[in-house]
Amino acid sequence: MSGRGVVDEAMRAYYEQRAAEYDDWWLGSGVFARRERPGWDEEVAAVLDAVRGLEPARVLDVACGTAFVTRHLRGDVTGLDQSPSMVEIAAARLEPDGRAVRGDAVPLPFADDAFDRVFTGSFYGHLVEDERERFLAEARRVAPELVVLDAKLREGGVPEEWQERKLNDGSRHRVYKRFFTPEQLVAELGGGRVLHAGDWFVMVAAPR
């Protein structure tokens, strides 16, 4: 999770604290072993297949976390995250061909057109409106393509909410989260193509 100026200190602290248990969410282990998520494992596999299906490129993964997804990107891959603990885990996973660096999403610490693609997973949906605009401007500054992977709006679900999240140490954290239909995400990104649309995730590629 990344983004000084677009993510407050409480959110930063939450993701730093969560680093060691972050993969539990993907793997359905730890506290997530008790959650009912029908079709989750199969869809995670499908999402990773879609990520691997992207053309090799110079890719920046913003808010790469532990690189659980990042390591499936092909090409010259750089992972960026604000959390030192996340970066440490990600760097080990991306070696020897990729790298992970600590930095913020706004402004991105890279030159104009330094990459062919910006990828971001489970980050965009945490941004409120003005934060989204600032992030999108930065993403489009450094690359001509943006790929966003985020949470699908499920039937009967709410499009946005403040969630209370509990970590393994018992601490509780307040987190803003949005959920998307494929059509909504395409429209919000100003056009593009849907790369994945399942029950749990949606992924869209949008040109600059």
Backbone as CSV, one residue per row, in Angstrom:
resi,resn,N_x,N_y,N_z,CA_x,CA_y,CA_z,C_x,C_y,C_z
1,MET,0.860,-1.189,0.000,0.000,0.000,0.000,0.888,1.228,0.000
2,SER,0.618,2.173,-0.889,1.529,3.294,-1.025,0.769,4.597,-1.224
3,GLY,1.466,5.731,-0.982,0.893,6.987,-1.407,0.854,8.096,-0.387
4,ARG,2.019,8.717,-0.074,2.010,9.876,0.813,1.202,10.972,0.152
5,GLY,0.336,11.594,0.933,-0.535,12.596,0.342,-1.849,11.999,-0.134
6,VAL,-1.879,10.704,-0.454,-3.139,10.078,-0.806,-3.521,8.977,0.174
7,VAL,-2.653,8.652,1.093,-2.978,7.680,2.139,-2.483,8.238,3.468
8,ASP,-3.355,8.257,4.468,-2.979,8.890,5.727,-2.070,7.987,6.563
9,GLU,-1.579,8.547,7.661,-0.614,7.817,8.479,-1.220,6.575,9.124
10,ALA,-2.497,6.624,9.452,-3.140,5.459,10.053,-3.169,4.286,9.069
11,MET,-3.467,4.577,7.806,-3.480,3.534,6.781,-2.075,2.987,6.556
12,ARG,-1.093,3.864,6.560,0.294,3.434,6.400,0.701,2.477,7.518
13,ALA,0.359,2.854,8.716,0.708,2.024,9.866,0.014,0.667,9.790
14,TYR,-1.222,0.666,9.329,-1.977,-0.578,9.209,-1.281,-1.533,8.257
15,TYR,-0.884,-1.058,7.086,-0.264,-1.957,6.114,1.149,-2.375,6.530
16,GLU,1.863,-1.520,7.213,3.168,-1.929,7.751,2.986,-3.045,8.774
17,GLN,1.998,-2.880,9.635,1.720,-3.871,10.672,1.195,-5.178,10.076
18,ARG,0.525,-5.070,8.938,-0.114,-6.229,8.321,0.830,-7.051,7.435
19,ALA,2.009,-6.548,7.156,2.886,-7.162,6.154,3.088,-8.655,6.371
20,ALA,3.380,-9.042,7.597,3.710,-10.443,7.875,2.529,-11.374,7.642
21,GLU,1.307,-10.855,7.718,0.120,-11.699,7.551,-0.672,-11.355,6.290
22,TYR,-0.123,-10.503,5.430,-0.858,-10.024,4.266,-1.272,-11.165,3.334
23,ASP,-0.391,-12.119,3.118,-0.690,-13.196,2.171,-1.829,-14.093,2.640
24,ASP,-2.148,-14.050,3.928,-3.268,-14.862,4.429,-4.553,-14.556,3.667
25,TRP,-4.721,-13.288,3.278,-5.935,-12.874,2.544,-6.016,-13.600,1.208
26,TRP,-4.905,-13.647,0.490,-4.873,-14.325,-0.802,-5.029,-15.829,-0.646
27,LEU,-4.365,-16.385,0.351,-4.273,-17.839,0.492,-5.433,-18.456,1.263
28,GLY,-6.260,-17.611,1.883,-7.356,-18.134,2.682,-6.870,-18.829,3.939
29,SER,-5.774,-18.345,4.490,-5.218,-18.915,5.713,-5.365,-17.914,6.858
30,GLY,-4.903,-18.301,8.048,-5.026,-17.402,9.202,-6.485,-17.092,9.500
31,VAL,-6.782,-15.831,9.781,-8.161,-15.446,10.098,-9.103,-15.665,8.920
32,PHE,-8.564,-15.718,7.690,-9.405,-15.883,6.507,-9.819,-17.335,6.282
33,ALA,-9.217,-18.256,7.013,-9.587,-19.667,6.879,-11.023,-19.907,7.332
34,ARG,-11.532,-19.018,8.160,-12.887,-19.184,8.696,-13.938,-18.442,7.868
35,ARG,-13.524,-17.730,6.842,-14.467,-16.956,6.039,-15.049,-17.797,4.913
36,GLU,-16.322,-17.564,4.651,-16.982,-18.211,3.517,-16.741,-17.361,2.271
37,ARG,-15.907,-17.856,1.362,-15.619,-17.137,0.121,-15.703,-18.140,-1.036
38,PRO,-16.922,-18.490,-1.440,-17.093,-19.519,-2.476,-16.396,-19.154,-3.785
39,GLY,-15.606,-20.077,-4.293,-14.911,-19.859,-5.553,-13.667,-19.012,-5.461
40,TRP,-13.278,-18.628,-4.255,-12.139,-17.710,-4.070,-10.854,-18.271,-4.664
41,ASP,-10.459,-19.466,-4.272,-9.173,-20.018,-4.721,-9.114,-20.121,-6.238
42,GLU,-10.211,-20.565,-6.842,-10.251,-20.697,-8.289,-10.122,-19.333,-8.968
43,GLU,-10.762,-18.321,-8.374,-10.674,-17.002,-9.005,-9.308,-16.366,-8.820
44,VAL,-8.689,-16.566,-7.665,-7.323,-16.070,-7.485,-6.413,-16.675,-8.554
45,ALA,-6.569,-17.961,-8.816,-5.768,-18.613,-9.857,-6.040,-17.984,-11.216
46,ALA,-7.299,-17.671,-11.508,-7.655,-17.051,-12.783,-7.072,-15.642,-12.896
47,VAL,-7.099,-14.898,-11.804,-6.519,-13.547,-11.791,-5.019,-13.616,-12.076
48,LEU,-4.334,-14.523,-11.424,-2.889,-14.644,-11.640,-2.584,-15.068,-13.072
49,ASP,-3.447,-15.906,-13.662,-3.292,-16.260,-15.067,-3.432,-15.019,-15.949
50,ALA,-4.397,-14.159,-15.629,-4.603,-12.933,-16.398,-3.411,-11.994,-16.269
51,VAL,-2.844,-11.931,-15.086,-1.656,-11.098,-14.862,-0.478,-11.645,-15.673
52,ARG,-0.296,-12.946,-15.640,0.787,-13.552,-16.427,0.564,-13.377,-17.923
53,GLY,-0.692,-13.190,-18.325,-1.021,-13.024,-19.731,-0.730,-11.640,-20.286
54,LEU,-0.430,-10.678,-19.431,-0.057,-9.352,-19.912,1.260,-9.433,-20.673
55,GLU,1.379,-8.648,-21.738,2.611,-8.654,-22.527,3.795,-8.215,-21.664
56,PRO,4.951,-8.849,-21.820,6.141,-8.388,-21.089,6.421,-6.919,-21.398
57,ALA,6.826,-6.173,-20.375,7.024,-4.730,-20.540,7.855,-4.205,-19.377
58,ARG,8.202,-2.936,-19.456,8.757,-2.254,-18.282,7.555,-1.891,-17.406
59,VAL,7.423,-2.571,-16.279,6.212,-2.460,-15.462,6.550,-1.926,-14.080
60,LEU,5.730,-0.978,-13.629,5.784,-0.501,-12.249,4.520,-0.953,-11.543
61,ASP,4.679,-1.717,-10.463,3.534,-2.123,-9.649,3.468,-1.209,-8.440
62,VAL,2.468,-0.341,-8.429,2.297,0.621,-7.339,1.513,-0.028,-6.204
63,ALA,2.044,0.091,-4.989,1.484,-0.562,-3.808,1.561,-2.079,-3.984
64,CYS,2.765,-2.545,-4.231,2.982,-3.951,-4.569,2.807,-4.888,-3.384
65,GLY,2.803,-4.352,-2.154,2.670,-5.213,-0.983,3.791,-6.234,-0.922
66,THR,3.445,-7.484,-0.693,4.438,-8.546,-0.568,4.855,-9.124,-1.918
67,ALA,4.370,-8.557,-2.996,4.638,-9.030,-4.363,3.957,-10.361,-4.649
68,PHE,2.892,-10.662,-3.919,2.142,-11.888,-4.168,1.662,-11.933,-5.625
69,VAL,1.184,-10.785,-6.122,0.757,-10.681,-7.516,1.909,-10.217,-8.404
70,THR,2.694,-9.282,-7.923,3.771,-8.667,-8.704,4.679,-9.695,-9.352
71,ARG,4.983,-10.761,-8.650,5.936,-11.762,-9.157,5.422,-12.480,-10.400
72,HIS,4.130,-12.306,-10.722,3.570,-12.929,-11.915,3.589,-11.995,-13.127
73,LEU,3.954,-10.731,-12.923,4.108,-9.803,-14.034,5.365,-10.177,-14.821
74,ARG,5.303,-10.021,-16.152,6.450,-10.378,-16.982,7.131,-9.133,-17.530
75,GLY,8.444,-9.221,-17.659,9.216,-8.118,-18.186,10.187,-7.571,-17.148
76,ASP,10.508,-6.303,-17.287,11.387,-5.610,-16.339,10.484,-4.997,-15.273
77,VAL,10.409,-5.643,-14.116,9.377,-5.326,-13.118,9.979,-4.613,-11.906
78,THR,9.334,-3.494,-11.540,9.679,-2.758,-10.326,8.449,-2.703,-9.431
79,GLY,8.591,-3.146,-8.204,7.527,-3.026,-7.219,7.783,-1.828,-6.323
80,LEU,6.741,-1.072,-6.031,6.850,0.130,-5.190,5.860,0.018,-4.045
81,ASP,6.313,0.282,-2.831,5.418,0.299,-1.683,5.985,1.233,-0.630
82,GLN,5.103,1.797,0.197,5.549,2.709,1.243,5.987,1.985,2.500
83,SER,5.612,0.704,2.643,5.892,-0.054,3.858,7.249,-0.741,3.778
84,PRO,8.175,-0.444,4.690,9.483,-1.107,4.668,9.367,-2.629,4.774
85,SER,8.445,-3.103,5.585,8.310,-4.552,5.755,7.762,-5.207,4.493
86,MET,6.797,-4.557,3.842,6.293,-5.073,2.575,7.412,-5.125,1.537
87,VAL,8.196,-4.063,1.453,9.275,-3.989,0.468,10.313,-5.079,0.717
88,GLU,10.615,-5.343,1.965,11.590,-6.384,2.285,11.125,-7.751,1.773
89,ILE,9.856,-8.066,2.013,9.307,-9.343,1.530,9.262,-9.359,0.011
90,ALA,8.800,-8.253,-0.586,8.673,-8.181,-2.045,10.030,-8.297,-2.729
91,ALA,11.038,-7.643,-2.196,12.357,-7.669,-2.823,12.894,-9.092,-2.910
92,ALA,12.708,-9.858,-1.856,13.178,-11.240,-1.859,12.438,-12.071,-2.898
93,ARG,11.166,-11.790,-3.093,10.371,-12.550,-4.057,10.692,-12.181,-5.500
94,LEU,11.076,-10.943,-5.734,11.283,-10.475,-7.103,12.702,-10.699,-7.611
95,GLU,13.639,-11.010,-6.722,14.998,-11.277,-7.167,15.025,-12.560,-7.999
96,PRO,15.930,-12.689,-8.969,16.979,-11.722,-9.326,16.581,-10.777,-10.461
97,ASP,15.435,-11.012,-11.083,15.107,-10.253,-12.298,14.342,-8.961,-12.036
98,GLY,13.651,-8.883,-10.905,12.889,-7.685,-10.576,13.450,-7.014,-9.340
99,ARG,12.806,-5.935,-8.934,13.283,-5.189,-7.769,12.085,-4.586,-7.044
100,ALA,12.270,-4.293,-5.769,11.243,-3.598,-4.990,11.885,-2.408,-4.305
101,VAL,11.206,-1.278,-4.346,11.743,-0.054,-3.765,10.674,0.588,-2.883
102,ARG,11.129,1.317,-1.893,10.204,2.032,-1.022,9.940,3.419,-1.608
103,GLY,8.673,3.772,-1.690,8.323,5.076,-2.226,6.829,5.290,-2.189
104,ASP,6.410,6.456,-2.616,5.015,6.866,-2.535,4.354,6.913,-3.905
105,ALA,3.037,6.803,-3.892,2.264,6.806,-5.141,2.049,8.201,-5.680
106,VAL,2.095,9.208,-4.821,1.926,10.601,-5.244,2.880,11.469,-4.443
107,PRO,3.881,12.063,-5.118,4.210,11.815,-6.520,5.038,10.545,-6.667
108,LEU,4.907,9.883,-7.810,5.746,8.715,-8.080,7.190,9.175,-8.300
109,PRO,8.153,8.486,-7.696,9.556,8.927,-7.771,10.249,8.458,-9.049
110,PHE,9.600,8.693,-10.208,10.144,8.256,-11.481,9.895,9.333,-12.534
111,ALA,10.716,9.310,-13.579,10.613,10.297,-14.649,9.406,10.007,-15.541
112,ASP,9.012,11.003,-16.321,7.945,10.825,-17.303,8.286,9.654,-18.226
113,ASP,7.287,8.796,-18.482,7.442,7.668,-19.401,8.604,6.744,-19.040
114,ALA,8.857,6.595,-17.754,9.904,5.676,-17.303,9.498,4.216,-17.483
115,PHE,8.192,3.964,-17.651,7.673,2.605,-17.772,6.722,2.505,-18.962
116,ASP,6.458,1.274,-19.370,5.445,1.015,-20.402,4.067,0.824,-19.787
117,ARG,4.041,0.353,-18.533,2.762,0.039,-17.890,2.880,0.291,-16.385
118,VAL,1.850,0.900,-15.821,1.670,0.921,-14.368,0.597,-0.105,-14.034
119,PHE,0.894,-0.956,-13.096,-0.051,-1.946,-12.588,-0.310,-1.604,-11.126
120,THR,-1.537,-1.804,-10.680,-1.811,-1.651,-9.258,-2.949,-2.570,-8.851
121,GLY,-2.764,-3.289,-7.777,-3.753,-4.241,-7.295,-4.201,-3.934,-5.885
122,SER,-5.505,-3.853,-5.690,-6.090,-3.637,-4.353,-5.563,-2.365,-3.697
123,PHE,-5.350,-1.344,-4.511,-4.922,-0.034,-4.011,-5.885,1.067,-4.428
124,TYR,-6.241,1.091,-5.711,-7.092,2.159,-6.240,-8.404,2.259,-5.468
125,GLY,-8.955,1.132,-5.070,-10.225,1.119,-4.355,-10.170,1.661,-2.944
126,HIS,-8.980,1.986,-2.457,-8.852,2.600,-1.130,-8.803,4.127,-1.206
127,LEU,-8.809,4.686,-2.411,-8.636,6.126,-2.580,-9.973,6.845,-2.686
128,VAL,-10.093,7.972,-1.975,-11.270,8.817,-2.132,-11.094,9.675,-3.382
129,GLU,-12.119,10.430,-3.752,-12.185,11.011,-5.093,-10.974,11.856,-5.465
130,ASP,-10.607,12.831,-4.648,-9.490,13.691,-5.031,-8.175,12.914,-5.047
131,GLU,-8.063,11.898,-4.205,-6.869,11.060,-4.197,-6.760,10.266,-5.498
132,ARG,-7.904,9.780,-5.989,-7.906,9.024,-7.239,-7.372,9.877,-8.383
133,GLU,-7.843,11.101,-8.467,-7.431,11.982,-9.557,-5.932,12.217,-9.525
134,ARG,-5.391,12.415,-8.351,-3.955,12.664,-8.226,-3.152,11.424,-8.586
135,PHE,-3.621,10.265,-8.147,-2.916,9.039,-8.488,-2.966,8.763,-9.987
136,LEU,-4.142,8.910,-10.599,-4.275,8.643,-12.030,-3.377,9.574,-12.846
137,ALA,-3.269,10.821,-12.430,-2.391,11.759,-13.134,-0.938,11.296,-13.066
138,GLU,-0.519,10.809,-11.909,0.855,10.329,-11.754,1.091,9.048,-12.554
139,ALA,0.134,8.129,-12.505,0.282,6.879,-13.238,0.414,7.151,-14.735
140,ARG,-0.386,8.074,-15.238,-0.366,8.368,-16.668,0.856,9.193,-17.057
141,ARG,1.453,9.855,-16.091,2.690,10.593,-16.364,3.856,9.638,-16.627
142,VAL,3.906,8.534,-15.878,5.081,7.667,-15.961,4.920,6.501,-16.927
143,ALA,3.689,6.260,-17.443,3.478,5.142,-18.364,2.258,5.388,-19.239
144,PRO,2.259,4.871,-20.465,1.114,5.062,-21.360,-0.054,4.116,-21.099
145,GLU,0.136,3.122,-20.225,-0.944,2.183,-19.925,-1.044,1.985,-18.422
146,LEU,-2.276,1.857,-17.946,-2.546,1.579,-16.535,-3.425,0.343,-16.442
147,VAL,-3.027,-0.612,-15.614,-3.843,-1.795,-15.351,-4.233,-1.774,-13.875
148,VAL,-5.540,-1.799,-13.620,-6.068,-1.755,-12.259,-6.775,-3.066,-11.946
149,LEU,-6.338,-3.713,-10.885,-6.982,-4.910,-10.347,-7.592,-4.537,-9.010
150,ASP,-8.896,-4.789,-8.853,-9.514,-4.419,-7.583,-10.739,-5.282,-7.316
151,ALA,-11.463,-4.928,-6.269,-12.562,-5.758,-5.775,-13.828,-5.570,-6.602
152,LYS,-14.465,-6.691,-6.923,-15.721,-6.674,-7.677,-16.883,-6.303,-6.750
153,LEU,-17.795,-5.495,-7.270,-19.035,-5.204,-6.557,-19.946,-6.413,-6.704
154,ARG,-20.153,-7.121,-5.604,-20.957,-8.332,-5.627,-22.442,-8.001,-5.507
155,GLU,-23.267,-8.900,-5.995,-24.708,-8.684,-5.943,-25.157,-8.467,-4.505
156,GLY,-25.886,-7.376,-4.282,-26.341,-7.041,-2.939,-25.315,-6.311,-2.100
157,GLY,-24.126,-6.092,-2.665,-23.068,-5.408,-1.922,-23.193,-3.903,-2.019
158,VAL,-22.421,-3.202,-1.199,-22.398,-1.740,-1.222,-21.171,-1.292,-2.020
159,PRO,-21.287,-0.189,-2.785,-20.164,0.232,-3.620,-18.995,0.826,-2.846
160,GLU,-19.245,1.313,-1.643,-18.156,1.847,-0.826,-18.539,1.729,0.645
161,GLU,-17.506,1.631,1.493,-17.761,1.512,2.928,-16.473,1.767,3.699
162,TRP,-16.649,2.117,4.964,-15.535,2.133,5.909,-15.574,0.815,6.668
163,GLN,-14.501,0.063,6.569,-14.433,-1.250,7.199,-13.601,-1.193,8.475
164,GLU,-13.987,-2.000,9.447,-13.117,-2.211,10.603,-12.386,-3.527,10.384
165,ARG,-11.082,-3.464,10.346,-10.266,-4.654,10.100,-9.458,-4.989,11.351
166,LYS,-9.419,-6.260,11.653,-8.716,-6.734,12.840,-7.523,-7.570,12.428
167,LEU,-6.360,-7.281,12.981,-5.157,-8.040,12.687,-4.955,-9.138,13.724
168,ASN,-3.971,-9.997,13.460,-3.748,-11.144,14.341,-3.407,-10.756,15.769
169,ASP,-2.849,-9.553,15.941,-2.497,-9.112,17.295,-3.696,-8.518,18.034
170,GLY,-4.855,-8.518,17.389,-6.067,-7.999,18.015,-6.328,-6.528,17.752
171,SER,-5.373,-5.833,17.136,-5.571,-4.406,16.858,-6.631,-4.217,15.787
172,ARG,-7.364,-3.109,15.890,-8.443,-2.813,14.956,-8.124,-1.538,14.180
173,HIS,-8.476,-1.544,12.886,-8.111,-0.453,11.992,-9.285,-0.109,11.095
174,ARG,-9.468,1.168,10.843,-10.565,1.662,10.007,-10.034,1.920,8.606
175,VAL,-10.641,1.252,7.605,-10.120,1.289,6.240,-11.251,1.602,5.269
176,TYR,-11.024,2.566,4.374,-11.988,2.910,3.335,-11.817,1.957,2.152
177,LYS,-12.930,1.455,1.608,-12.850,0.497,0.513,-14.006,0.674,-0.454
178,ARG,-13.694,0.620,-1.762,-14.694,0.664,-2.814,-14.715,-0.662,-3.565
179,PHE,-15.854,-0.912,-4.248,-16.050,-2.122,-5.037,-16.584,-1.704,-6.406
180,PHE,-16.207,-2.432,-7.460,-16.450,-1.973,-8.822,-17.154,-3.026,-9.671
181,THR,-18.007,-2.563,-10.581,-18.409,-3.393,-11.705,-17.374,-3.160,-12.806
182,PRO,-17.215,-4.094,-13.742,-16.257,-3.865,-14.823,-16.558,-2.589,-15.613
183,GLU,-17.841,-2.367,-15.904,-18.228,-1.191,-16.692,-17.897,0.100,-15.953
184,GLN,-18.122,0.103,-14.638,-17.840,1.300,-13.855,-16.351,1.610,-13.848
185,LEU,-15.532,0.574,-13.684,-14.093,0.807,-13.619,-13.560,1.285,-14.965
186,VAL,-14.048,0.701,-16.055,-13.639,1.166,-17.387,-13.997,2.637,-17.565
187,ALA,-15.214,2.998,-17.195,-15.657,4.388,-17.353,-14.839,5.329,-16.485
188,GLU,-14.557,4.909,-15.263,-13.826,5.763,-14.332,-12.389,6.000,-14.788
189,LEU,-11.835,5.014,-15.487,-10.462,5.148,-15.981,-10.411,5.820,-17.350
190,GLY,-11.563,6.219,-17.853,-11.606,6.943,-19.114,-11.573,6.065,-20.340
191,GLY,-11.998,4.813,-20.184,-12.002,3.875,-21.298,-10.948,2.789,-21.104
192,GLY,-11.087,1.716,-21.882,-10.132,0.625,-21.770,-10.803,-0.705,-22.047
193,ARG,-10.136,-1.773,-21.648,-10.678,-3.112,-21.900,-10.643,-3.934,-20.613
194,VAL,-11.628,-4.786,-20.467,-11.735,-5.634,-19.280,-10.868,-6.875,-19.491
195,LEU,-9.966,-7.128,-18.564,-9.074,-8.281,-18.630,-9.560,-9.436,-17.760
196,HIS,-10.333,-9.108,-16.737,-10.905,-10.137,-15.874,-12.152,-9.564,-15.218
197,ALA,-13.198,-10.371,-15.174,-14.432,-9.983,-14.484,-15.006,-11.240,-13.855
198,GLY,-14.805,-11.393,-12.567,-15.280,-12.570,-11.863,-16.247,-12.207,-10.755
199,ASP,-16.356,-13.079,-9.780,-17.219,-12.812,-8.633,-16.531,-11.961,-7.579
200,TRP,-15.201,-12.027,-7.540,-14.450,-11.346,-6.477,-13.562,-10.211,-6.977
201,PHE,-13.131,-10.292,-8.233,-12.164,-9.305,-8.751,-12.572,-8.820,-10.121
202,VAL,-12.115,-7.610,-10.439,-12.205,-7.062,-11.788,-10.839,-6.452,-12.126
203,MET,-10.422,-6.624,-13.378,-9.150,-6.051,-13.817,-9.344,-5.384,-15.171
204,VAL,-8.881,-4.151,-15.281,-9.089,-3.327,-16.472,-7.767,-2.736,-16.901
205,ALA,-7.512,-2.723,-18.221,-6.373,-2.037,-18.805,-6.868,-0.780,-19.488
206,ALA,-6.262,0.362,-19.140,-6.698,1.647,-19.681,-5.506,2.378,-20.295
207,PRO,-5.639,2.811,-21.564,-4.561,3.604,-22.174,-4.586,5.033,-21.642
208,ARG,-3.501,5.719,-21.830,-3.379,7.098,-21.344,-4.371,8.021,-22.051
